[in-house]
Amino acid sequence: MDRTRIIFVVIVVVALCIVGVMVGVQVIGNLVESVADSGADSSEPQVEVPSGGVLVTVESSNTKEAWMNQMQAEFNAAGMTTSNGRPIVVEVTHGTSGGAMDAILGGSIQPIAWSPGDQSWVEQANEAWQQRTNRPLASEACPPTVYAPLGFAMWQPMAETLGWPDEPIGWDTIVALAEDPNGWASYGRPEWGQFRFGHTHPAYANSGLLAMTSFVYGVTGKTDTLTAADVYAPEVEEAMRALEQVTSKYGRQAPAILDAMARQGPSYLHAAAVPEAEVVRFNIERGDELAFPLAFIFPAGGTIWADQPYCVLDNADWVDDEEAEAAEIFRDFILAREQQEKAIANFLRPLDSSIPLRAPLTMENGTDPSVTPRTVASLPSPNAEVSNAVIDLFNITKRKATILLVLDTSGSMQGDRINTARAATVEFLNRLDANDEVGLIVFSNDVTTLAEPARVGDVVEGLSQRVNGLIADGNTALYGAICDAVAQMETLRAEDVAAGESRLYGIILLSDGEDTVGRPTENQMFATCLPANAEADGVRIYPIAFGSAADVPVLERVANVTGGRMFTAAPSSISNVYLSISAEQ
C-alpha cells in the first residue's frame, strides 16, 4: 500500500473515532453511504454531563438535523434545570424514522425522547408497544415541532415545462407522464426521453412512506383519512405500478437520491419525492454542482406537511420521572417562538403561521414561500393500518430486482471477516422479495460463478447453504470479478429488454483488499468492462469496502461510473450495510 493510501486510511479511522460512528462506517466524499442512521448506539454520552446532571437523549429525524443540533447547543448553554435543581444536558442523534422505530422497539437504542418525521411513525410504535405492554410508548400526545412538507424535486427547466410555478402539478400529472409512451415529447421536449423518477423506500424512510401515501391521496382524490381499502383499490394499484415502472432510484434517505441527481445530472433522474428542506439545502450548498437549479413542487390537491412530532417515551422502562420532566423542558424550549424562528435558517417552516418566512425559503432557492397549509391542503398522516397497506402495495408494484452478489473469498478474508460476511449475506438473501432474482460469484485466485441469477423464492435456501460454506484462501481477482459480473448482468438485461421486462439491476461487490492478480488491469476494467457514464436503468454496482485495506479509490470510482453507491464496513457493521443496500433495490 503506498504512502498516500496509508495516510488516507488513517484519516478515515481518526474521523470515525471523532464522530462516534460505529467502527468502519464513514461517509467518504459524496459517494459513500453512511449506514449509522438508526441512532447512535453508544454506552457513553458524547456531551459532557455535570455531576448530578440529567442526560436527555433525543433520537431525531435526519431532515431537521441542523436545527436540532443548534437547539441542543443553545439549550445546553442556557443552563436549564429540573424542578429538583438538577442541570439538564441534551444529546441529539439523527437517523431515519423507520430505522429509529425499529431500533427502539428492538431495544438497540433507548432514547428518552424521540422525534420522527411524522405522526404515522408514532402511531406504529405506540401500537406495537401497546401489544407488548398494554400501554403506548408515550403516554401523552406528541406535539409537532416544525413543518417539513413533502413534494417533488424536479430540474427547473422540466418543472417550468410542466407549468411551474403557475400551473398546478399533482400526482396525476406525474402518473400521466410516467404512462405516456412518448414521454417528454408530448411536452415538446423529445430530447429528454422517457420520464425517470426516484423516491425513498417507504419501509425505511419517512419521506418514502409519506410520498407514497400522498400518491394514494392524489390518485383517489381524497383529502380526508384513507383506509386500507382505498390503498388497495384497483385504480391505485394500476397507477402505482405505472409510477414504479419509471422509478429508477430508491434509497434509505432523501439526500442520497438528490446526491445521485447532482452527481449524474438531468439524464439520470428527472424528479424525486423529497422534503422541501432538502431541495432548498441542495440548491444553496451544492448549487455549483447542479446542471440546473432544482424546483420544489407542492403537489396540487394537497401534501403531507410532515410535522416532526416530539415524543417523551415515559412509558419505556428505561425512562424515569425526572428524565421525562427534563425531556419536556427541552420540548418547551424548541417550541418557543424564538427557536421556531431559527428553523427557517435551517430550511424548515415554523408551526406558527404568524412568523413571516424569509430567506432561504425563497423562489430564488427553488420554493414558493407563499404556499401554506391553507393554500395547499394538509393531508392526514397515515395510521398504522394505512402505512402497512402502502408499504405492501409498494412491494407488490415496484420493479423487481436482479442482484448478483460478488464476494471476495481471498486469504485476507479469513477469520471474523468471512464469518460475518457469510452471516450478513444470508440475512440479506432472506430479506429479498421472493420474485427478485439473485446469483452468486466468488473470487480469490480465480472468478467462479456459484449460481446464476434465479428467482429468490426458488433458490434462497440452497444459496444460503452455499454462502454458509464459503472459505477464504488465495489471491484477489478483483478486476476480473467486476468484469465477469457486469458481463453476466448486461446479458441478462438485454434478454429482459428483448422480452419486454423492466427490472432493476444491481451488483453487490464485497472486497477487503486490492487486486493482486492483475488480469485484467485496472485501466482495462474501466475502459472495456464499465460504462463511461451511469445510466438510470443500467447495471449499478454497490461496492462494500470491507476493512481499511480495501481499495477505496477504485471501488469509489466503480460506484460512480455505474450510478451505484459505495459503502464501508467492518465486521460489526456489515449487516447494517446490507440493510441500506436492500433499500436501494
C-alpha positions as a printed Julia matrix, in Angstrom:
585×3 Matrix{Float64}:
   0.0     0.0     0.0
   1.51    3.41   -0.99
   2.07    6.22    1.5
  -0.85    8.32    0.19
  -3.3     5.47    0.69
  -1.96    4.76    4.18
  -2.47    8.4     5.13
  -5.99    8.31    3.66
  -6.93    5.25    5.7
  -5.54    6.76    8.9
  -7.56    9.93    8.35
 -10.76    7.93    7.85
 -10.18    5.89   11.02
  -9.48    9.01   13.08
 -12.62   10.68   11.73
 -14.67    7.66   12.76
 -13.42    7.94   16.31
 -14.18   11.65   16.43
 -17.79   11.44   15.35
 -18.54    8.3    17.32
 -19.99    6.35   14.43
 -19.66    2.58   14.51
 -16.2     1.36   13.63
 -15.66    1.13    9.92
 -18.65    3.23    8.83
 -17.77    6.6     7.35
 -19.04    8.85    4.62
 -16.31    9.18    2.0
 -16.95   12.23   -0.16
 -20.38   12.21   -1.78
 -20.25    8.6    -2.95
 -20.28    6.67    0.29
 -23.46    5.92    2.19
 -23.32    6.2     5.97
 -25.25    3.35    7.47
 -25.28    4.55   11.07
 -28.74    6.02   10.56
 -30.83    4.28   13.16
 -29.49    6.21   16.12
 -26.22    6.23   17.98
 -25.81    3.04   19.97
 -23.14    4.17   22.4
 -22.87    3.45   26.08
 -21.07    6.75   26.71
 -22.66   10.18   26.08
 -20.93   12.39   23.54
 -21.72   15.56   25.52
 -20.32   16.5    28.9
 -22.76   15.75   31.71
 -22.01   17.52   35.04
 -22.08   15.61   38.28
 -25.69   15.06   39.29
 -26.93   16.14   35.86
 -29.79   14.63   33.88
 -28.95   13.49   30.35
 -31.81   13.68   27.85
 -31.05   11.61   24.78
 -33.18   12.52   21.77
 -33.42   10.41   18.63
 -34.44   12.74   15.79
 -35.18   12.51   12.07
 -32.45   13.47    9.58
 -34.49   16.22    7.92
 -34.2    18.6    10.86
 -30.66   17.65   11.87
 -29.1    21.11   11.54
 -31.87   22.81   13.5
 -31.9    20.21   16.26
 -28.12   20.41   16.59
 -28.48   24.16   17.03
 -31.25   23.62   19.59
 -29.03   21.18   21.51
 -26.15   23.66   21.67
 -28.31   26.61   22.71
 -30.28   24.63   25.29
 -27.14   23.19   26.88
 -25.61   26.66   27.01
 -28.73   28.04   28.75
 -28.15   26.04   31.96
 -31.7    24.71   32.36
 -32.54   22.57   35.41
 -35.27   20.22   36.58
 -37.66   21.13   39.37
 -35.2    19.46   41.74
 -32.43   21.77   40.57
 -30.51   19.14   38.61
 -28.8    20.51   35.47
 -30.16   19.17   32.18
 -27.94   18.21   29.26
 -29.42   17.22   25.89
 -27.78   14.95   23.33
 -29.47   14.62   19.93
 -28.68   11.87   17.43
 -30.19   11.58   13.99
 -31.42    8.8    11.74
 -34.26    7.58    9.56
 -37.68    7.41   11.16
 -38.24    3.77   10.26
 -34.76    2.76   11.37
 -35.17    4.55   14.7
 -38.58    2.99   15.32
 -37.22   -0.5    14.68
 -34.19    0.17   16.9
 -36.34    1.48   19.76
 -38.78   -1.41   19.56
 -35.88   -3.84   19.26
 -34.07   -2.37   22.25
 -30.83   -1.44   20.49
 -31.35    2.25   21.31
 -33.12    3.66   24.37
 -33.67    7.4    23.97
 -35.58    9.5    26.48
 -37.35   11.33   23.65
 -37.99   10.52   20.01
 -38.8    12.94   17.19
 -39.55   11.09   13.93
 -40.55   12.81   10.73
 -44.28   12.29   11.05
 -47.05   11.18   13.39
 -47.5     7.97   11.41
 -44.34    6.51   12.94
 -45.56    7.41   16.43
 -48.79    5.53   15.84
 -46.96    2.46   14.58
 -44.59    2.48   17.57
 -47.37    3.06   20.09
 -49.42    0.24   18.61
 -46.5    -2.18   18.79
 -45.7    -1.15   22.36
 -49.37   -1.42   23.34
 -49.48   -5.0    22.12
 -46.36   -5.79   24.1
 -47.04   -3.95   27.38
 -50.72   -2.93   27.28
 -49.76    0.73   27.13
 -48.39    3.07   24.44
 -44.73    4.01   24.3
 -45.58    7.67   25.0
 -48.37    8.35   27.49
 -49.24   11.76   26.03
 -49.79   13.08   22.54
 -46.59   14.01   20.73
 -46.82   17.68   19.69
 -45.5    18.86   16.31
 -42.25   20.83   16.28
 -41.77   22.21   12.74
 -43.05   21.61    9.21
 -41.02   19.8     6.53
 -43.58   19.4     3.7
 -43.21   16.67    1.09
 -43.31   17.26   -2.64
 -41.37   16.84   -5.88
 -37.83   17.94   -6.59
 -37.53   18.5   -10.34
 -34.93   20.13  -12.55
 -36.21   23.67  -13.04
 -36.45   23.59  -16.88
 -38.53   20.42  -16.63
 -40.72   21.87  -13.88
 -41.28   25.01  -15.97
 -42.21   22.83  -18.95
 -44.99   21.35  -16.78
 -46.11   24.86  -15.83
 -44.33   25.5   -12.54
 -44.79   27.72  -10.62
 -48.09   28.99  -12.06
 -49.86   25.79  -13.13
 -50.94   23.09  -10.66
 -48.83   19.92  -10.84
 -50.15   16.92   -8.98
 -49.6    13.2    -8.75
 -51.98   12.83  -11.71
 -49.51   14.87  -13.79
 -46.64   12.65  -12.7
 -48.55    9.41  -13.38
 -49.7    10.63  -16.81
 -46.11   11.48  -17.74
 -44.96    8.08  -16.44
 -47.58    6.26  -18.52
 -47.04    8.3   -21.7
 -45.06    6.21  -24.22
 -43.92    9.46  -25.82
 -42.53   10.75  -22.54
 -41.34   14.34  -22.64
 -42.01   14.5   -26.39
 -45.66   15.12  -25.5
 -44.49   18.4   -23.94
 -42.35   19.31  -26.94
 -39.08   18.12  -25.39
 -38.27   14.78  -27.06
 -34.58   15.18  -26.2
 -35.41   14.42  -22.55
 -36.74   10.95  -23.41
 -38.9     8.91  -21.05
 -39.69   10.26  -17.61
 -37.49    8.94  -14.77
 -38.46    9.19  -11.11
 -36.94    8.45   -7.71
 -38.17    8.11   -4.13
 -37.03    6.58   -0.88
 -38.19    3.17    0.29
 -41.42    3.55    2.33
 -40.46    0.75    4.73
 -37.32    2.61    5.81
 -37.73    6.33    5.2
 -40.24    8.88    6.38
 -40.11   10.65    3.01
 -40.85    7.39    1.21
 -43.84    6.46    3.34
 -45.33    9.94    3.2
 -44.68   10.34   -0.53
 -46.41    7.06   -1.35
 -49.3     7.92    0.98
 -49.6    11.33   -0.69
 -49.6     9.47   -4.01
 -52.64    7.43   -2.89
 -54.43   10.62   -1.86
 -53.65   12.12   -5.25
 -54.95    9.14   -7.21
 -58.13    8.72   -5.15
 -58.82   12.44   -4.95
 -59.48   12.12   -1.22
 -58.43   14.71    1.34
 -59.8    13.02    4.44
 -58.47    9.94    6.2
 -57.59    7.0     3.98
 -58.45    3.36    4.62
 -56.58    0.23    3.65
 -59.34   -0.44    1.12
 -58.56    2.9    -0.55
 -54.91    1.89   -0.85
 -55.71   -1.48   -2.42
 -58.23   -0.05   -4.93
 -57.51   -1.31   -8.49
 -57.02    2.2    -9.89
 -54.43    2.96   -7.19
 -52.54   -0.25   -7.86
 -52.55    0.44  -11.6
 -51.27    3.98  -11.11
 -48.58    2.95   -8.62
 -47.42    0.2   -10.96
 -47.06    2.76  -13.75
 -45.09    5.06  -11.47
 -42.79    2.29  -10.26
 -42.01    1.23  -13.81
 -40.29    4.59  -14.34
 -38.8     4.74  -10.83
 -35.12    4.1   -11.31
 -33.8     5.02   -7.88
 -34.81    4.05   -4.36
 -32.89    4.51   -1.14
 -32.9     4.87    2.62
 -32.52    8.66    2.77
 -33.76   11.52    0.58
 -30.36   13.3     0.47
 -28.84   10.23   -1.17
 -31.31   10.48   -4.06
 -30.61   14.19   -4.52
 -26.91   13.41   -4.35
 -27.35   10.96   -7.23
 -29.17   13.66   -9.21
 -26.36   16.12   -8.52
 -23.6    13.67   -9.48
 -25.21   12.1   -12.53
 -27.14   15.07  -13.91
 -30.55   15.54  -15.56
 -30.22   12.5   -17.82
 -30.2    10.22  -14.77
 -33.33   11.25  -12.86
 -35.86   13.92  -13.73
 -37.7    14.19  -10.43
 -37.83   12.73   -6.94
 -40.24   12.79   -4.0
 -38.37   14.53   -1.16
 -38.9    17.13    1.59
 -38.8    20.82    0.7
 -35.95   21.36    3.15
 -33.61   19.07    1.22
 -34.3    20.79   -2.11
 -33.56   24.25   -0.74
 -30.46   22.99    1.03
 -29.13   21.33   -2.15
 -29.7    24.46   -4.22
 -27.76   26.54   -1.71
 -24.99   24.19   -0.61
 -24.38   22.35   -3.88
 -25.69   24.74   -6.49
 -22.32   24.9    -8.22
 -22.53   21.15   -8.9
 -26.06   21.2   -10.34
 -26.63   21.34  -14.07
 -29.79   23.36  -13.35
 -31.41   24.53  -10.13
 -33.96   22.23   -8.55
 -37.57   23.35   -8.18
 -39.7    22.17   -5.27
 -43.26   21.42   -6.35
 -46.09   21.24   -3.82
 -48.45   18.55   -5.19
 -51.74   20.07   -6.29
 -54.58   18.68   -4.24
 -52.55   18.54   -1.05
 -49.5    17.13    0.59
 -48.43   15.81    3.97
 -46.88   18.66    5.92
 -44.64   16.35    7.95
 -44.76   17.96   11.36
 -41.83   16.27   13.11
 -43.55   15.28   16.39
 -41.68   15.15   19.7
 -42.45   12.21   21.98
 -41.37   11.76   25.57
 -41.05    7.98   25.94
 -42.22    7.98   29.54
 -43.8     4.52   29.38
 -40.49    2.92   28.45
 -38.88    1.13   31.37
 -35.57    2.94   30.8
 -37.09    6.43   31.37
 -37.55    7.71   34.91
 -39.78   10.61   36.02
 -37.03   13.19   36.2
 -35.69   12.26   32.76
 -39.23   12.62   31.39
 -39.55   16.04   33.05
 -36.22   17.13   31.58
 -37.29   15.96   28.11
 -40.47   18.03   28.44
 -38.42   21.11   29.35
 -36.37   20.69   26.18
 -39.59   20.22   24.2
 -40.98   23.51   25.51
 -37.68   25.21   24.68
 -37.76   24.24   20.99
 -41.45   25.19   20.67
 -40.82   28.77   21.88
 -41.19   31.44   19.19
 -37.52   32.4    19.29
 -36.45   28.84   18.5
 -39.19   28.42   15.89
 -37.89   31.45   14.01
 -34.48   29.78   13.82
 -35.99   26.82   11.98
 -36.27   28.96    8.83
 -32.5    29.38    8.51
 -32.33   25.57    8.62
 -34.75   25.2     5.67
 -37.77   24.31    7.83
 -41.11   26.03    8.37
 -42.21   27.14   11.84
 -45.55   25.92   13.15
 -46.63   29.47   13.94
 -48.04   30.96   10.74
 -47.6    34.47   12.15
 -43.82   34.08   11.8
 -43.02   35.52    8.35
 -40.97   33.31    6.06
 -37.73   34.71    4.7
 -34.55   33.53    3.02
 -33.53   30.83    2.44
 -37.18   29.81    1.78
 -37.47   31.82   -1.44
 -38.3    31.32   -5.1
 -34.64   32.04   -5.88
 -33.79   28.93   -3.86
 -36.44   26.81   -5.54
 -39.53   27.02   -3.34
 -42.64   29.16   -3.06
 -42.88   30.81    0.38
 -46.46   31.91   -0.3
 -47.66   28.3    -0.09
 -49.18   27.39    3.27
 -51.4    24.59    4.6
 -54.31   26.89    3.74
 -53.36   27.1     0.04
 -52.11   23.52   -0.37
 -54.2    21.22    1.78
 -52.57   19.41    4.68
 -53.4    15.74    4.18
 -53.81   13.47    7.21
 -50.85   11.29    8.14
 -51.36    7.56    7.6
 -52.37    5.45   10.57
 -50.68    2.11   11.19
 -53.18    0.2     9.03
 -52.77    2.54    6.08
 -48.98    2.64    6.49
 -48.82   -1.15    6.3
 -51.06   -1.17    3.24
 -48.97    1.5     1.47
 -45.75   -0.43    2.1
 -47.39   -3.66    0.97
 -48.73   -2.15   -2.25
 -45.33   -0.65   -2.97
 -43.74   -4.09   -2.63
 -46.4    -5.54   -4.93
 -45.96   -2.95   -7.66
 -42.28   -1.97   -7.53
 -39.89   -3.07  -10.24
 -38.28   -6.33   -9.23
 -34.52   -6.54   -8.94
 -31.9    -8.82  -10.4
 -29.0    -8.91   -7.97
 -25.58  -10.5    -8.3
 -23.6   -10.99   -5.1
 -19.86  -10.84   -5.78
 -17.9   -11.88   -2.69
 -14.18  -11.71   -2.0
 -13.0   -15.07   -0.6
  -9.27  -14.35   -0.72
  -7.0   -15.3     2.16
  -7.22  -11.88    3.79
 -10.92  -12.55    4.45
 -10.12  -15.31    6.94
 -11.46  -15.1    10.5
 -14.09  -12.59   11.57
 -14.45  -11.11    8.1
 -15.55  -14.27    6.32
 -17.69  -15.32    9.26
 -19.6   -12.05    9.47
 -19.78  -11.72    5.68
 -21.41  -15.14    5.46
 -23.96  -14.33    8.16
 -24.82  -10.88    6.8
 -25.13  -12.18    3.24
 -27.56  -14.91    4.31
 -29.58  -12.31    6.21
 -29.66  -10.15    3.08
 -30.81  -13.08    0.93
 -33.72  -13.71    3.27
 -34.76  -10.04    3.06
 -35.2   -10.1    -0.72
 -38.61  -10.31   -2.37
 -39.46  -13.82   -3.5
 -39.81  -12.55   -7.09
 -36.45  -10.81   -7.17
 -33.61  -12.72   -8.81
 -30.25  -13.37   -7.18
 -26.98  -15.03   -8.15
 -23.57  -15.56   -6.56
 -19.98  -15.07   -7.74
 -16.91  -15.59   -5.55
 -13.36  -14.58   -6.33
  -9.89  -15.32   -5.0
  -7.24  -16.67   -7.41
 -10.0   -17.07  -10.0
 -13.55  -15.87  -10.54
 -16.18  -18.55  -10.01
 -19.9   -18.33  -10.66
 -21.57  -20.45   -8.0
 -25.11  -19.61   -9.05
 -26.52  -17.64  -11.97
 -29.36  -15.28  -11.08
 -32.64  -17.08  -10.48
 -35.91  -16.38   -8.68
 -35.22  -15.81   -4.98
 -38.15  -17.9    -3.8
 -36.77  -20.89   -5.69
 -33.1   -20.65   -4.69
 -32.76  -18.77   -1.41
 -32.47  -21.86    0.79
 -29.86  -23.59   -1.32
 -27.95  -20.38   -1.96
 -27.85  -19.64    1.77
 -26.27  -23.03    2.34
 -23.65  -22.31   -0.33
 -22.82  -18.95    1.29
 -22.52  -20.56    4.74
 -19.96  -22.97    3.31
 -17.62  -20.35    1.83
 -13.97  -20.42    2.93
 -11.23  -17.83    2.46
  -7.96  -18.57    0.65
  -5.78  -17.3    -2.18
  -5.29  -14.0    -4.01
  -7.73  -11.24   -5.02
  -9.02  -11.24   -8.61
 -11.0    -8.05   -8.02
 -10.9    -6.57  -11.52
 -11.74   -9.87  -13.18
 -14.69  -10.38  -10.84
 -16.09   -6.95  -11.71
 -15.76   -7.62  -15.45
 -17.36  -11.06  -15.24
 -20.23   -9.8   -13.1
 -21.01   -6.86  -15.39
 -20.89   -9.09  -18.47
 -23.36  -11.53  -16.91
 -25.72   -8.78  -15.87
 -25.61   -7.0   -19.23
 -26.52  -10.27  -20.94
 -29.47  -10.76  -18.6
 -30.53   -7.16  -19.04
 -30.51   -7.46  -22.84
 -32.61  -10.62  -22.61
 -35.12   -8.89  -20.33
 -35.39   -5.86  -22.59
 -35.99   -8.13  -25.59
 -38.75   -9.87  -23.62
 -40.33   -6.55  -22.62
 -39.47   -6.96  -18.94
 -38.41   -3.96  -16.86
 -36.19   -4.69  -13.85
 -33.52   -3.07  -11.69
 -30.0    -4.5   -11.92
 -27.54   -4.36   -9.06
 -24.16   -5.92   -8.29
 -23.16   -6.05   -4.63
 -19.37   -6.26   -4.53
 -17.72   -7.06   -1.19
 -13.94   -6.87   -1.01
 -11.33   -6.29    1.69
  -8.26   -5.67   -0.47
  -6.62   -4.56   -3.68
  -6.46   -6.65   -6.84
  -3.43   -8.96   -6.62
  -3.94  -10.89   -9.87
  -3.58   -8.11  -12.43
  -5.7    -9.62  -15.2
  -7.37   -7.52  -16.47
  -5.58   -4.37  -15.44
  -7.36   -1.54  -13.67
  -7.31    0.55  -16.84
  -8.66   -2.34  -18.94
 -11.51   -2.83  -16.48
 -12.64    0.8   -16.68
 -12.06    1.03  -20.44
 -13.7    -2.23  -21.53
 -16.0    -3.53  -18.77
 -17.65   -0.45  -17.28
 -19.7     2.38  -18.81
 -18.28    5.85  -19.26
 -21.34    7.34  -17.55
 -24.12    5.97  -15.39
 -27.46    5.08  -16.96
 -30.7     5.42  -14.98
 -31.72    1.85  -15.8
 -28.24    0.41  -16.19
 -26.33   -2.11  -14.08
 -25.37   -0.44  -10.81
 -22.52   -1.62   -8.62
 -22.66   -1.23   -4.84
 -19.13   -1.85   -3.59
 -18.58   -2.63    0.1
 -15.06   -1.74    1.24
 -14.67   -4.33    4.0
 -11.89   -3.04    6.23
  -9.14   -0.45    5.92
  -7.11   -2.4     3.35
  -9.86   -2.26    0.72
  -9.06   -0.35   -2.48
 -11.31    2.61   -1.69
 -10.37    4.87   -4.64
 -11.07    2.12   -7.19
 -14.29    0.98   -5.53
 -15.41    4.6    -5.25
 -14.87    5.15   -8.95
 -16.66    1.88   -9.84
 -19.71    3.06   -7.88
 -19.66    6.46   -9.53
 -19.48    5.35  -13.16
 -22.29    2.84  -12.68
 -24.63    5.06  -10.64
 -24.27    2.89   -7.55
 -23.14    3.86   -4.08
 -20.07    2.83   -2.15
 -20.24    1.66    1.43
 -17.59    0.98    4.02
 -17.99   -1.67    6.69
 -16.3    -3.62    9.42
 -17.5    -6.96   10.82
 -19.57   -5.01   13.36
 -21.46   -3.01   10.73
 -21.73   -5.23    7.65
 -25.32   -6.25    8.45
 -26.44   -2.62    8.51
 -24.68   -2.01    5.2
 -26.67   -4.8     3.6
 -29.84   -3.26    5.05
 -29.08    0.04    3.32
 -28.45   -1.74    0.03
 -31.78   -3.54    0.45
 -33.47   -0.14    0.44
 -31.71    0.73   -2.84
 -33.19   -2.29   -4.59
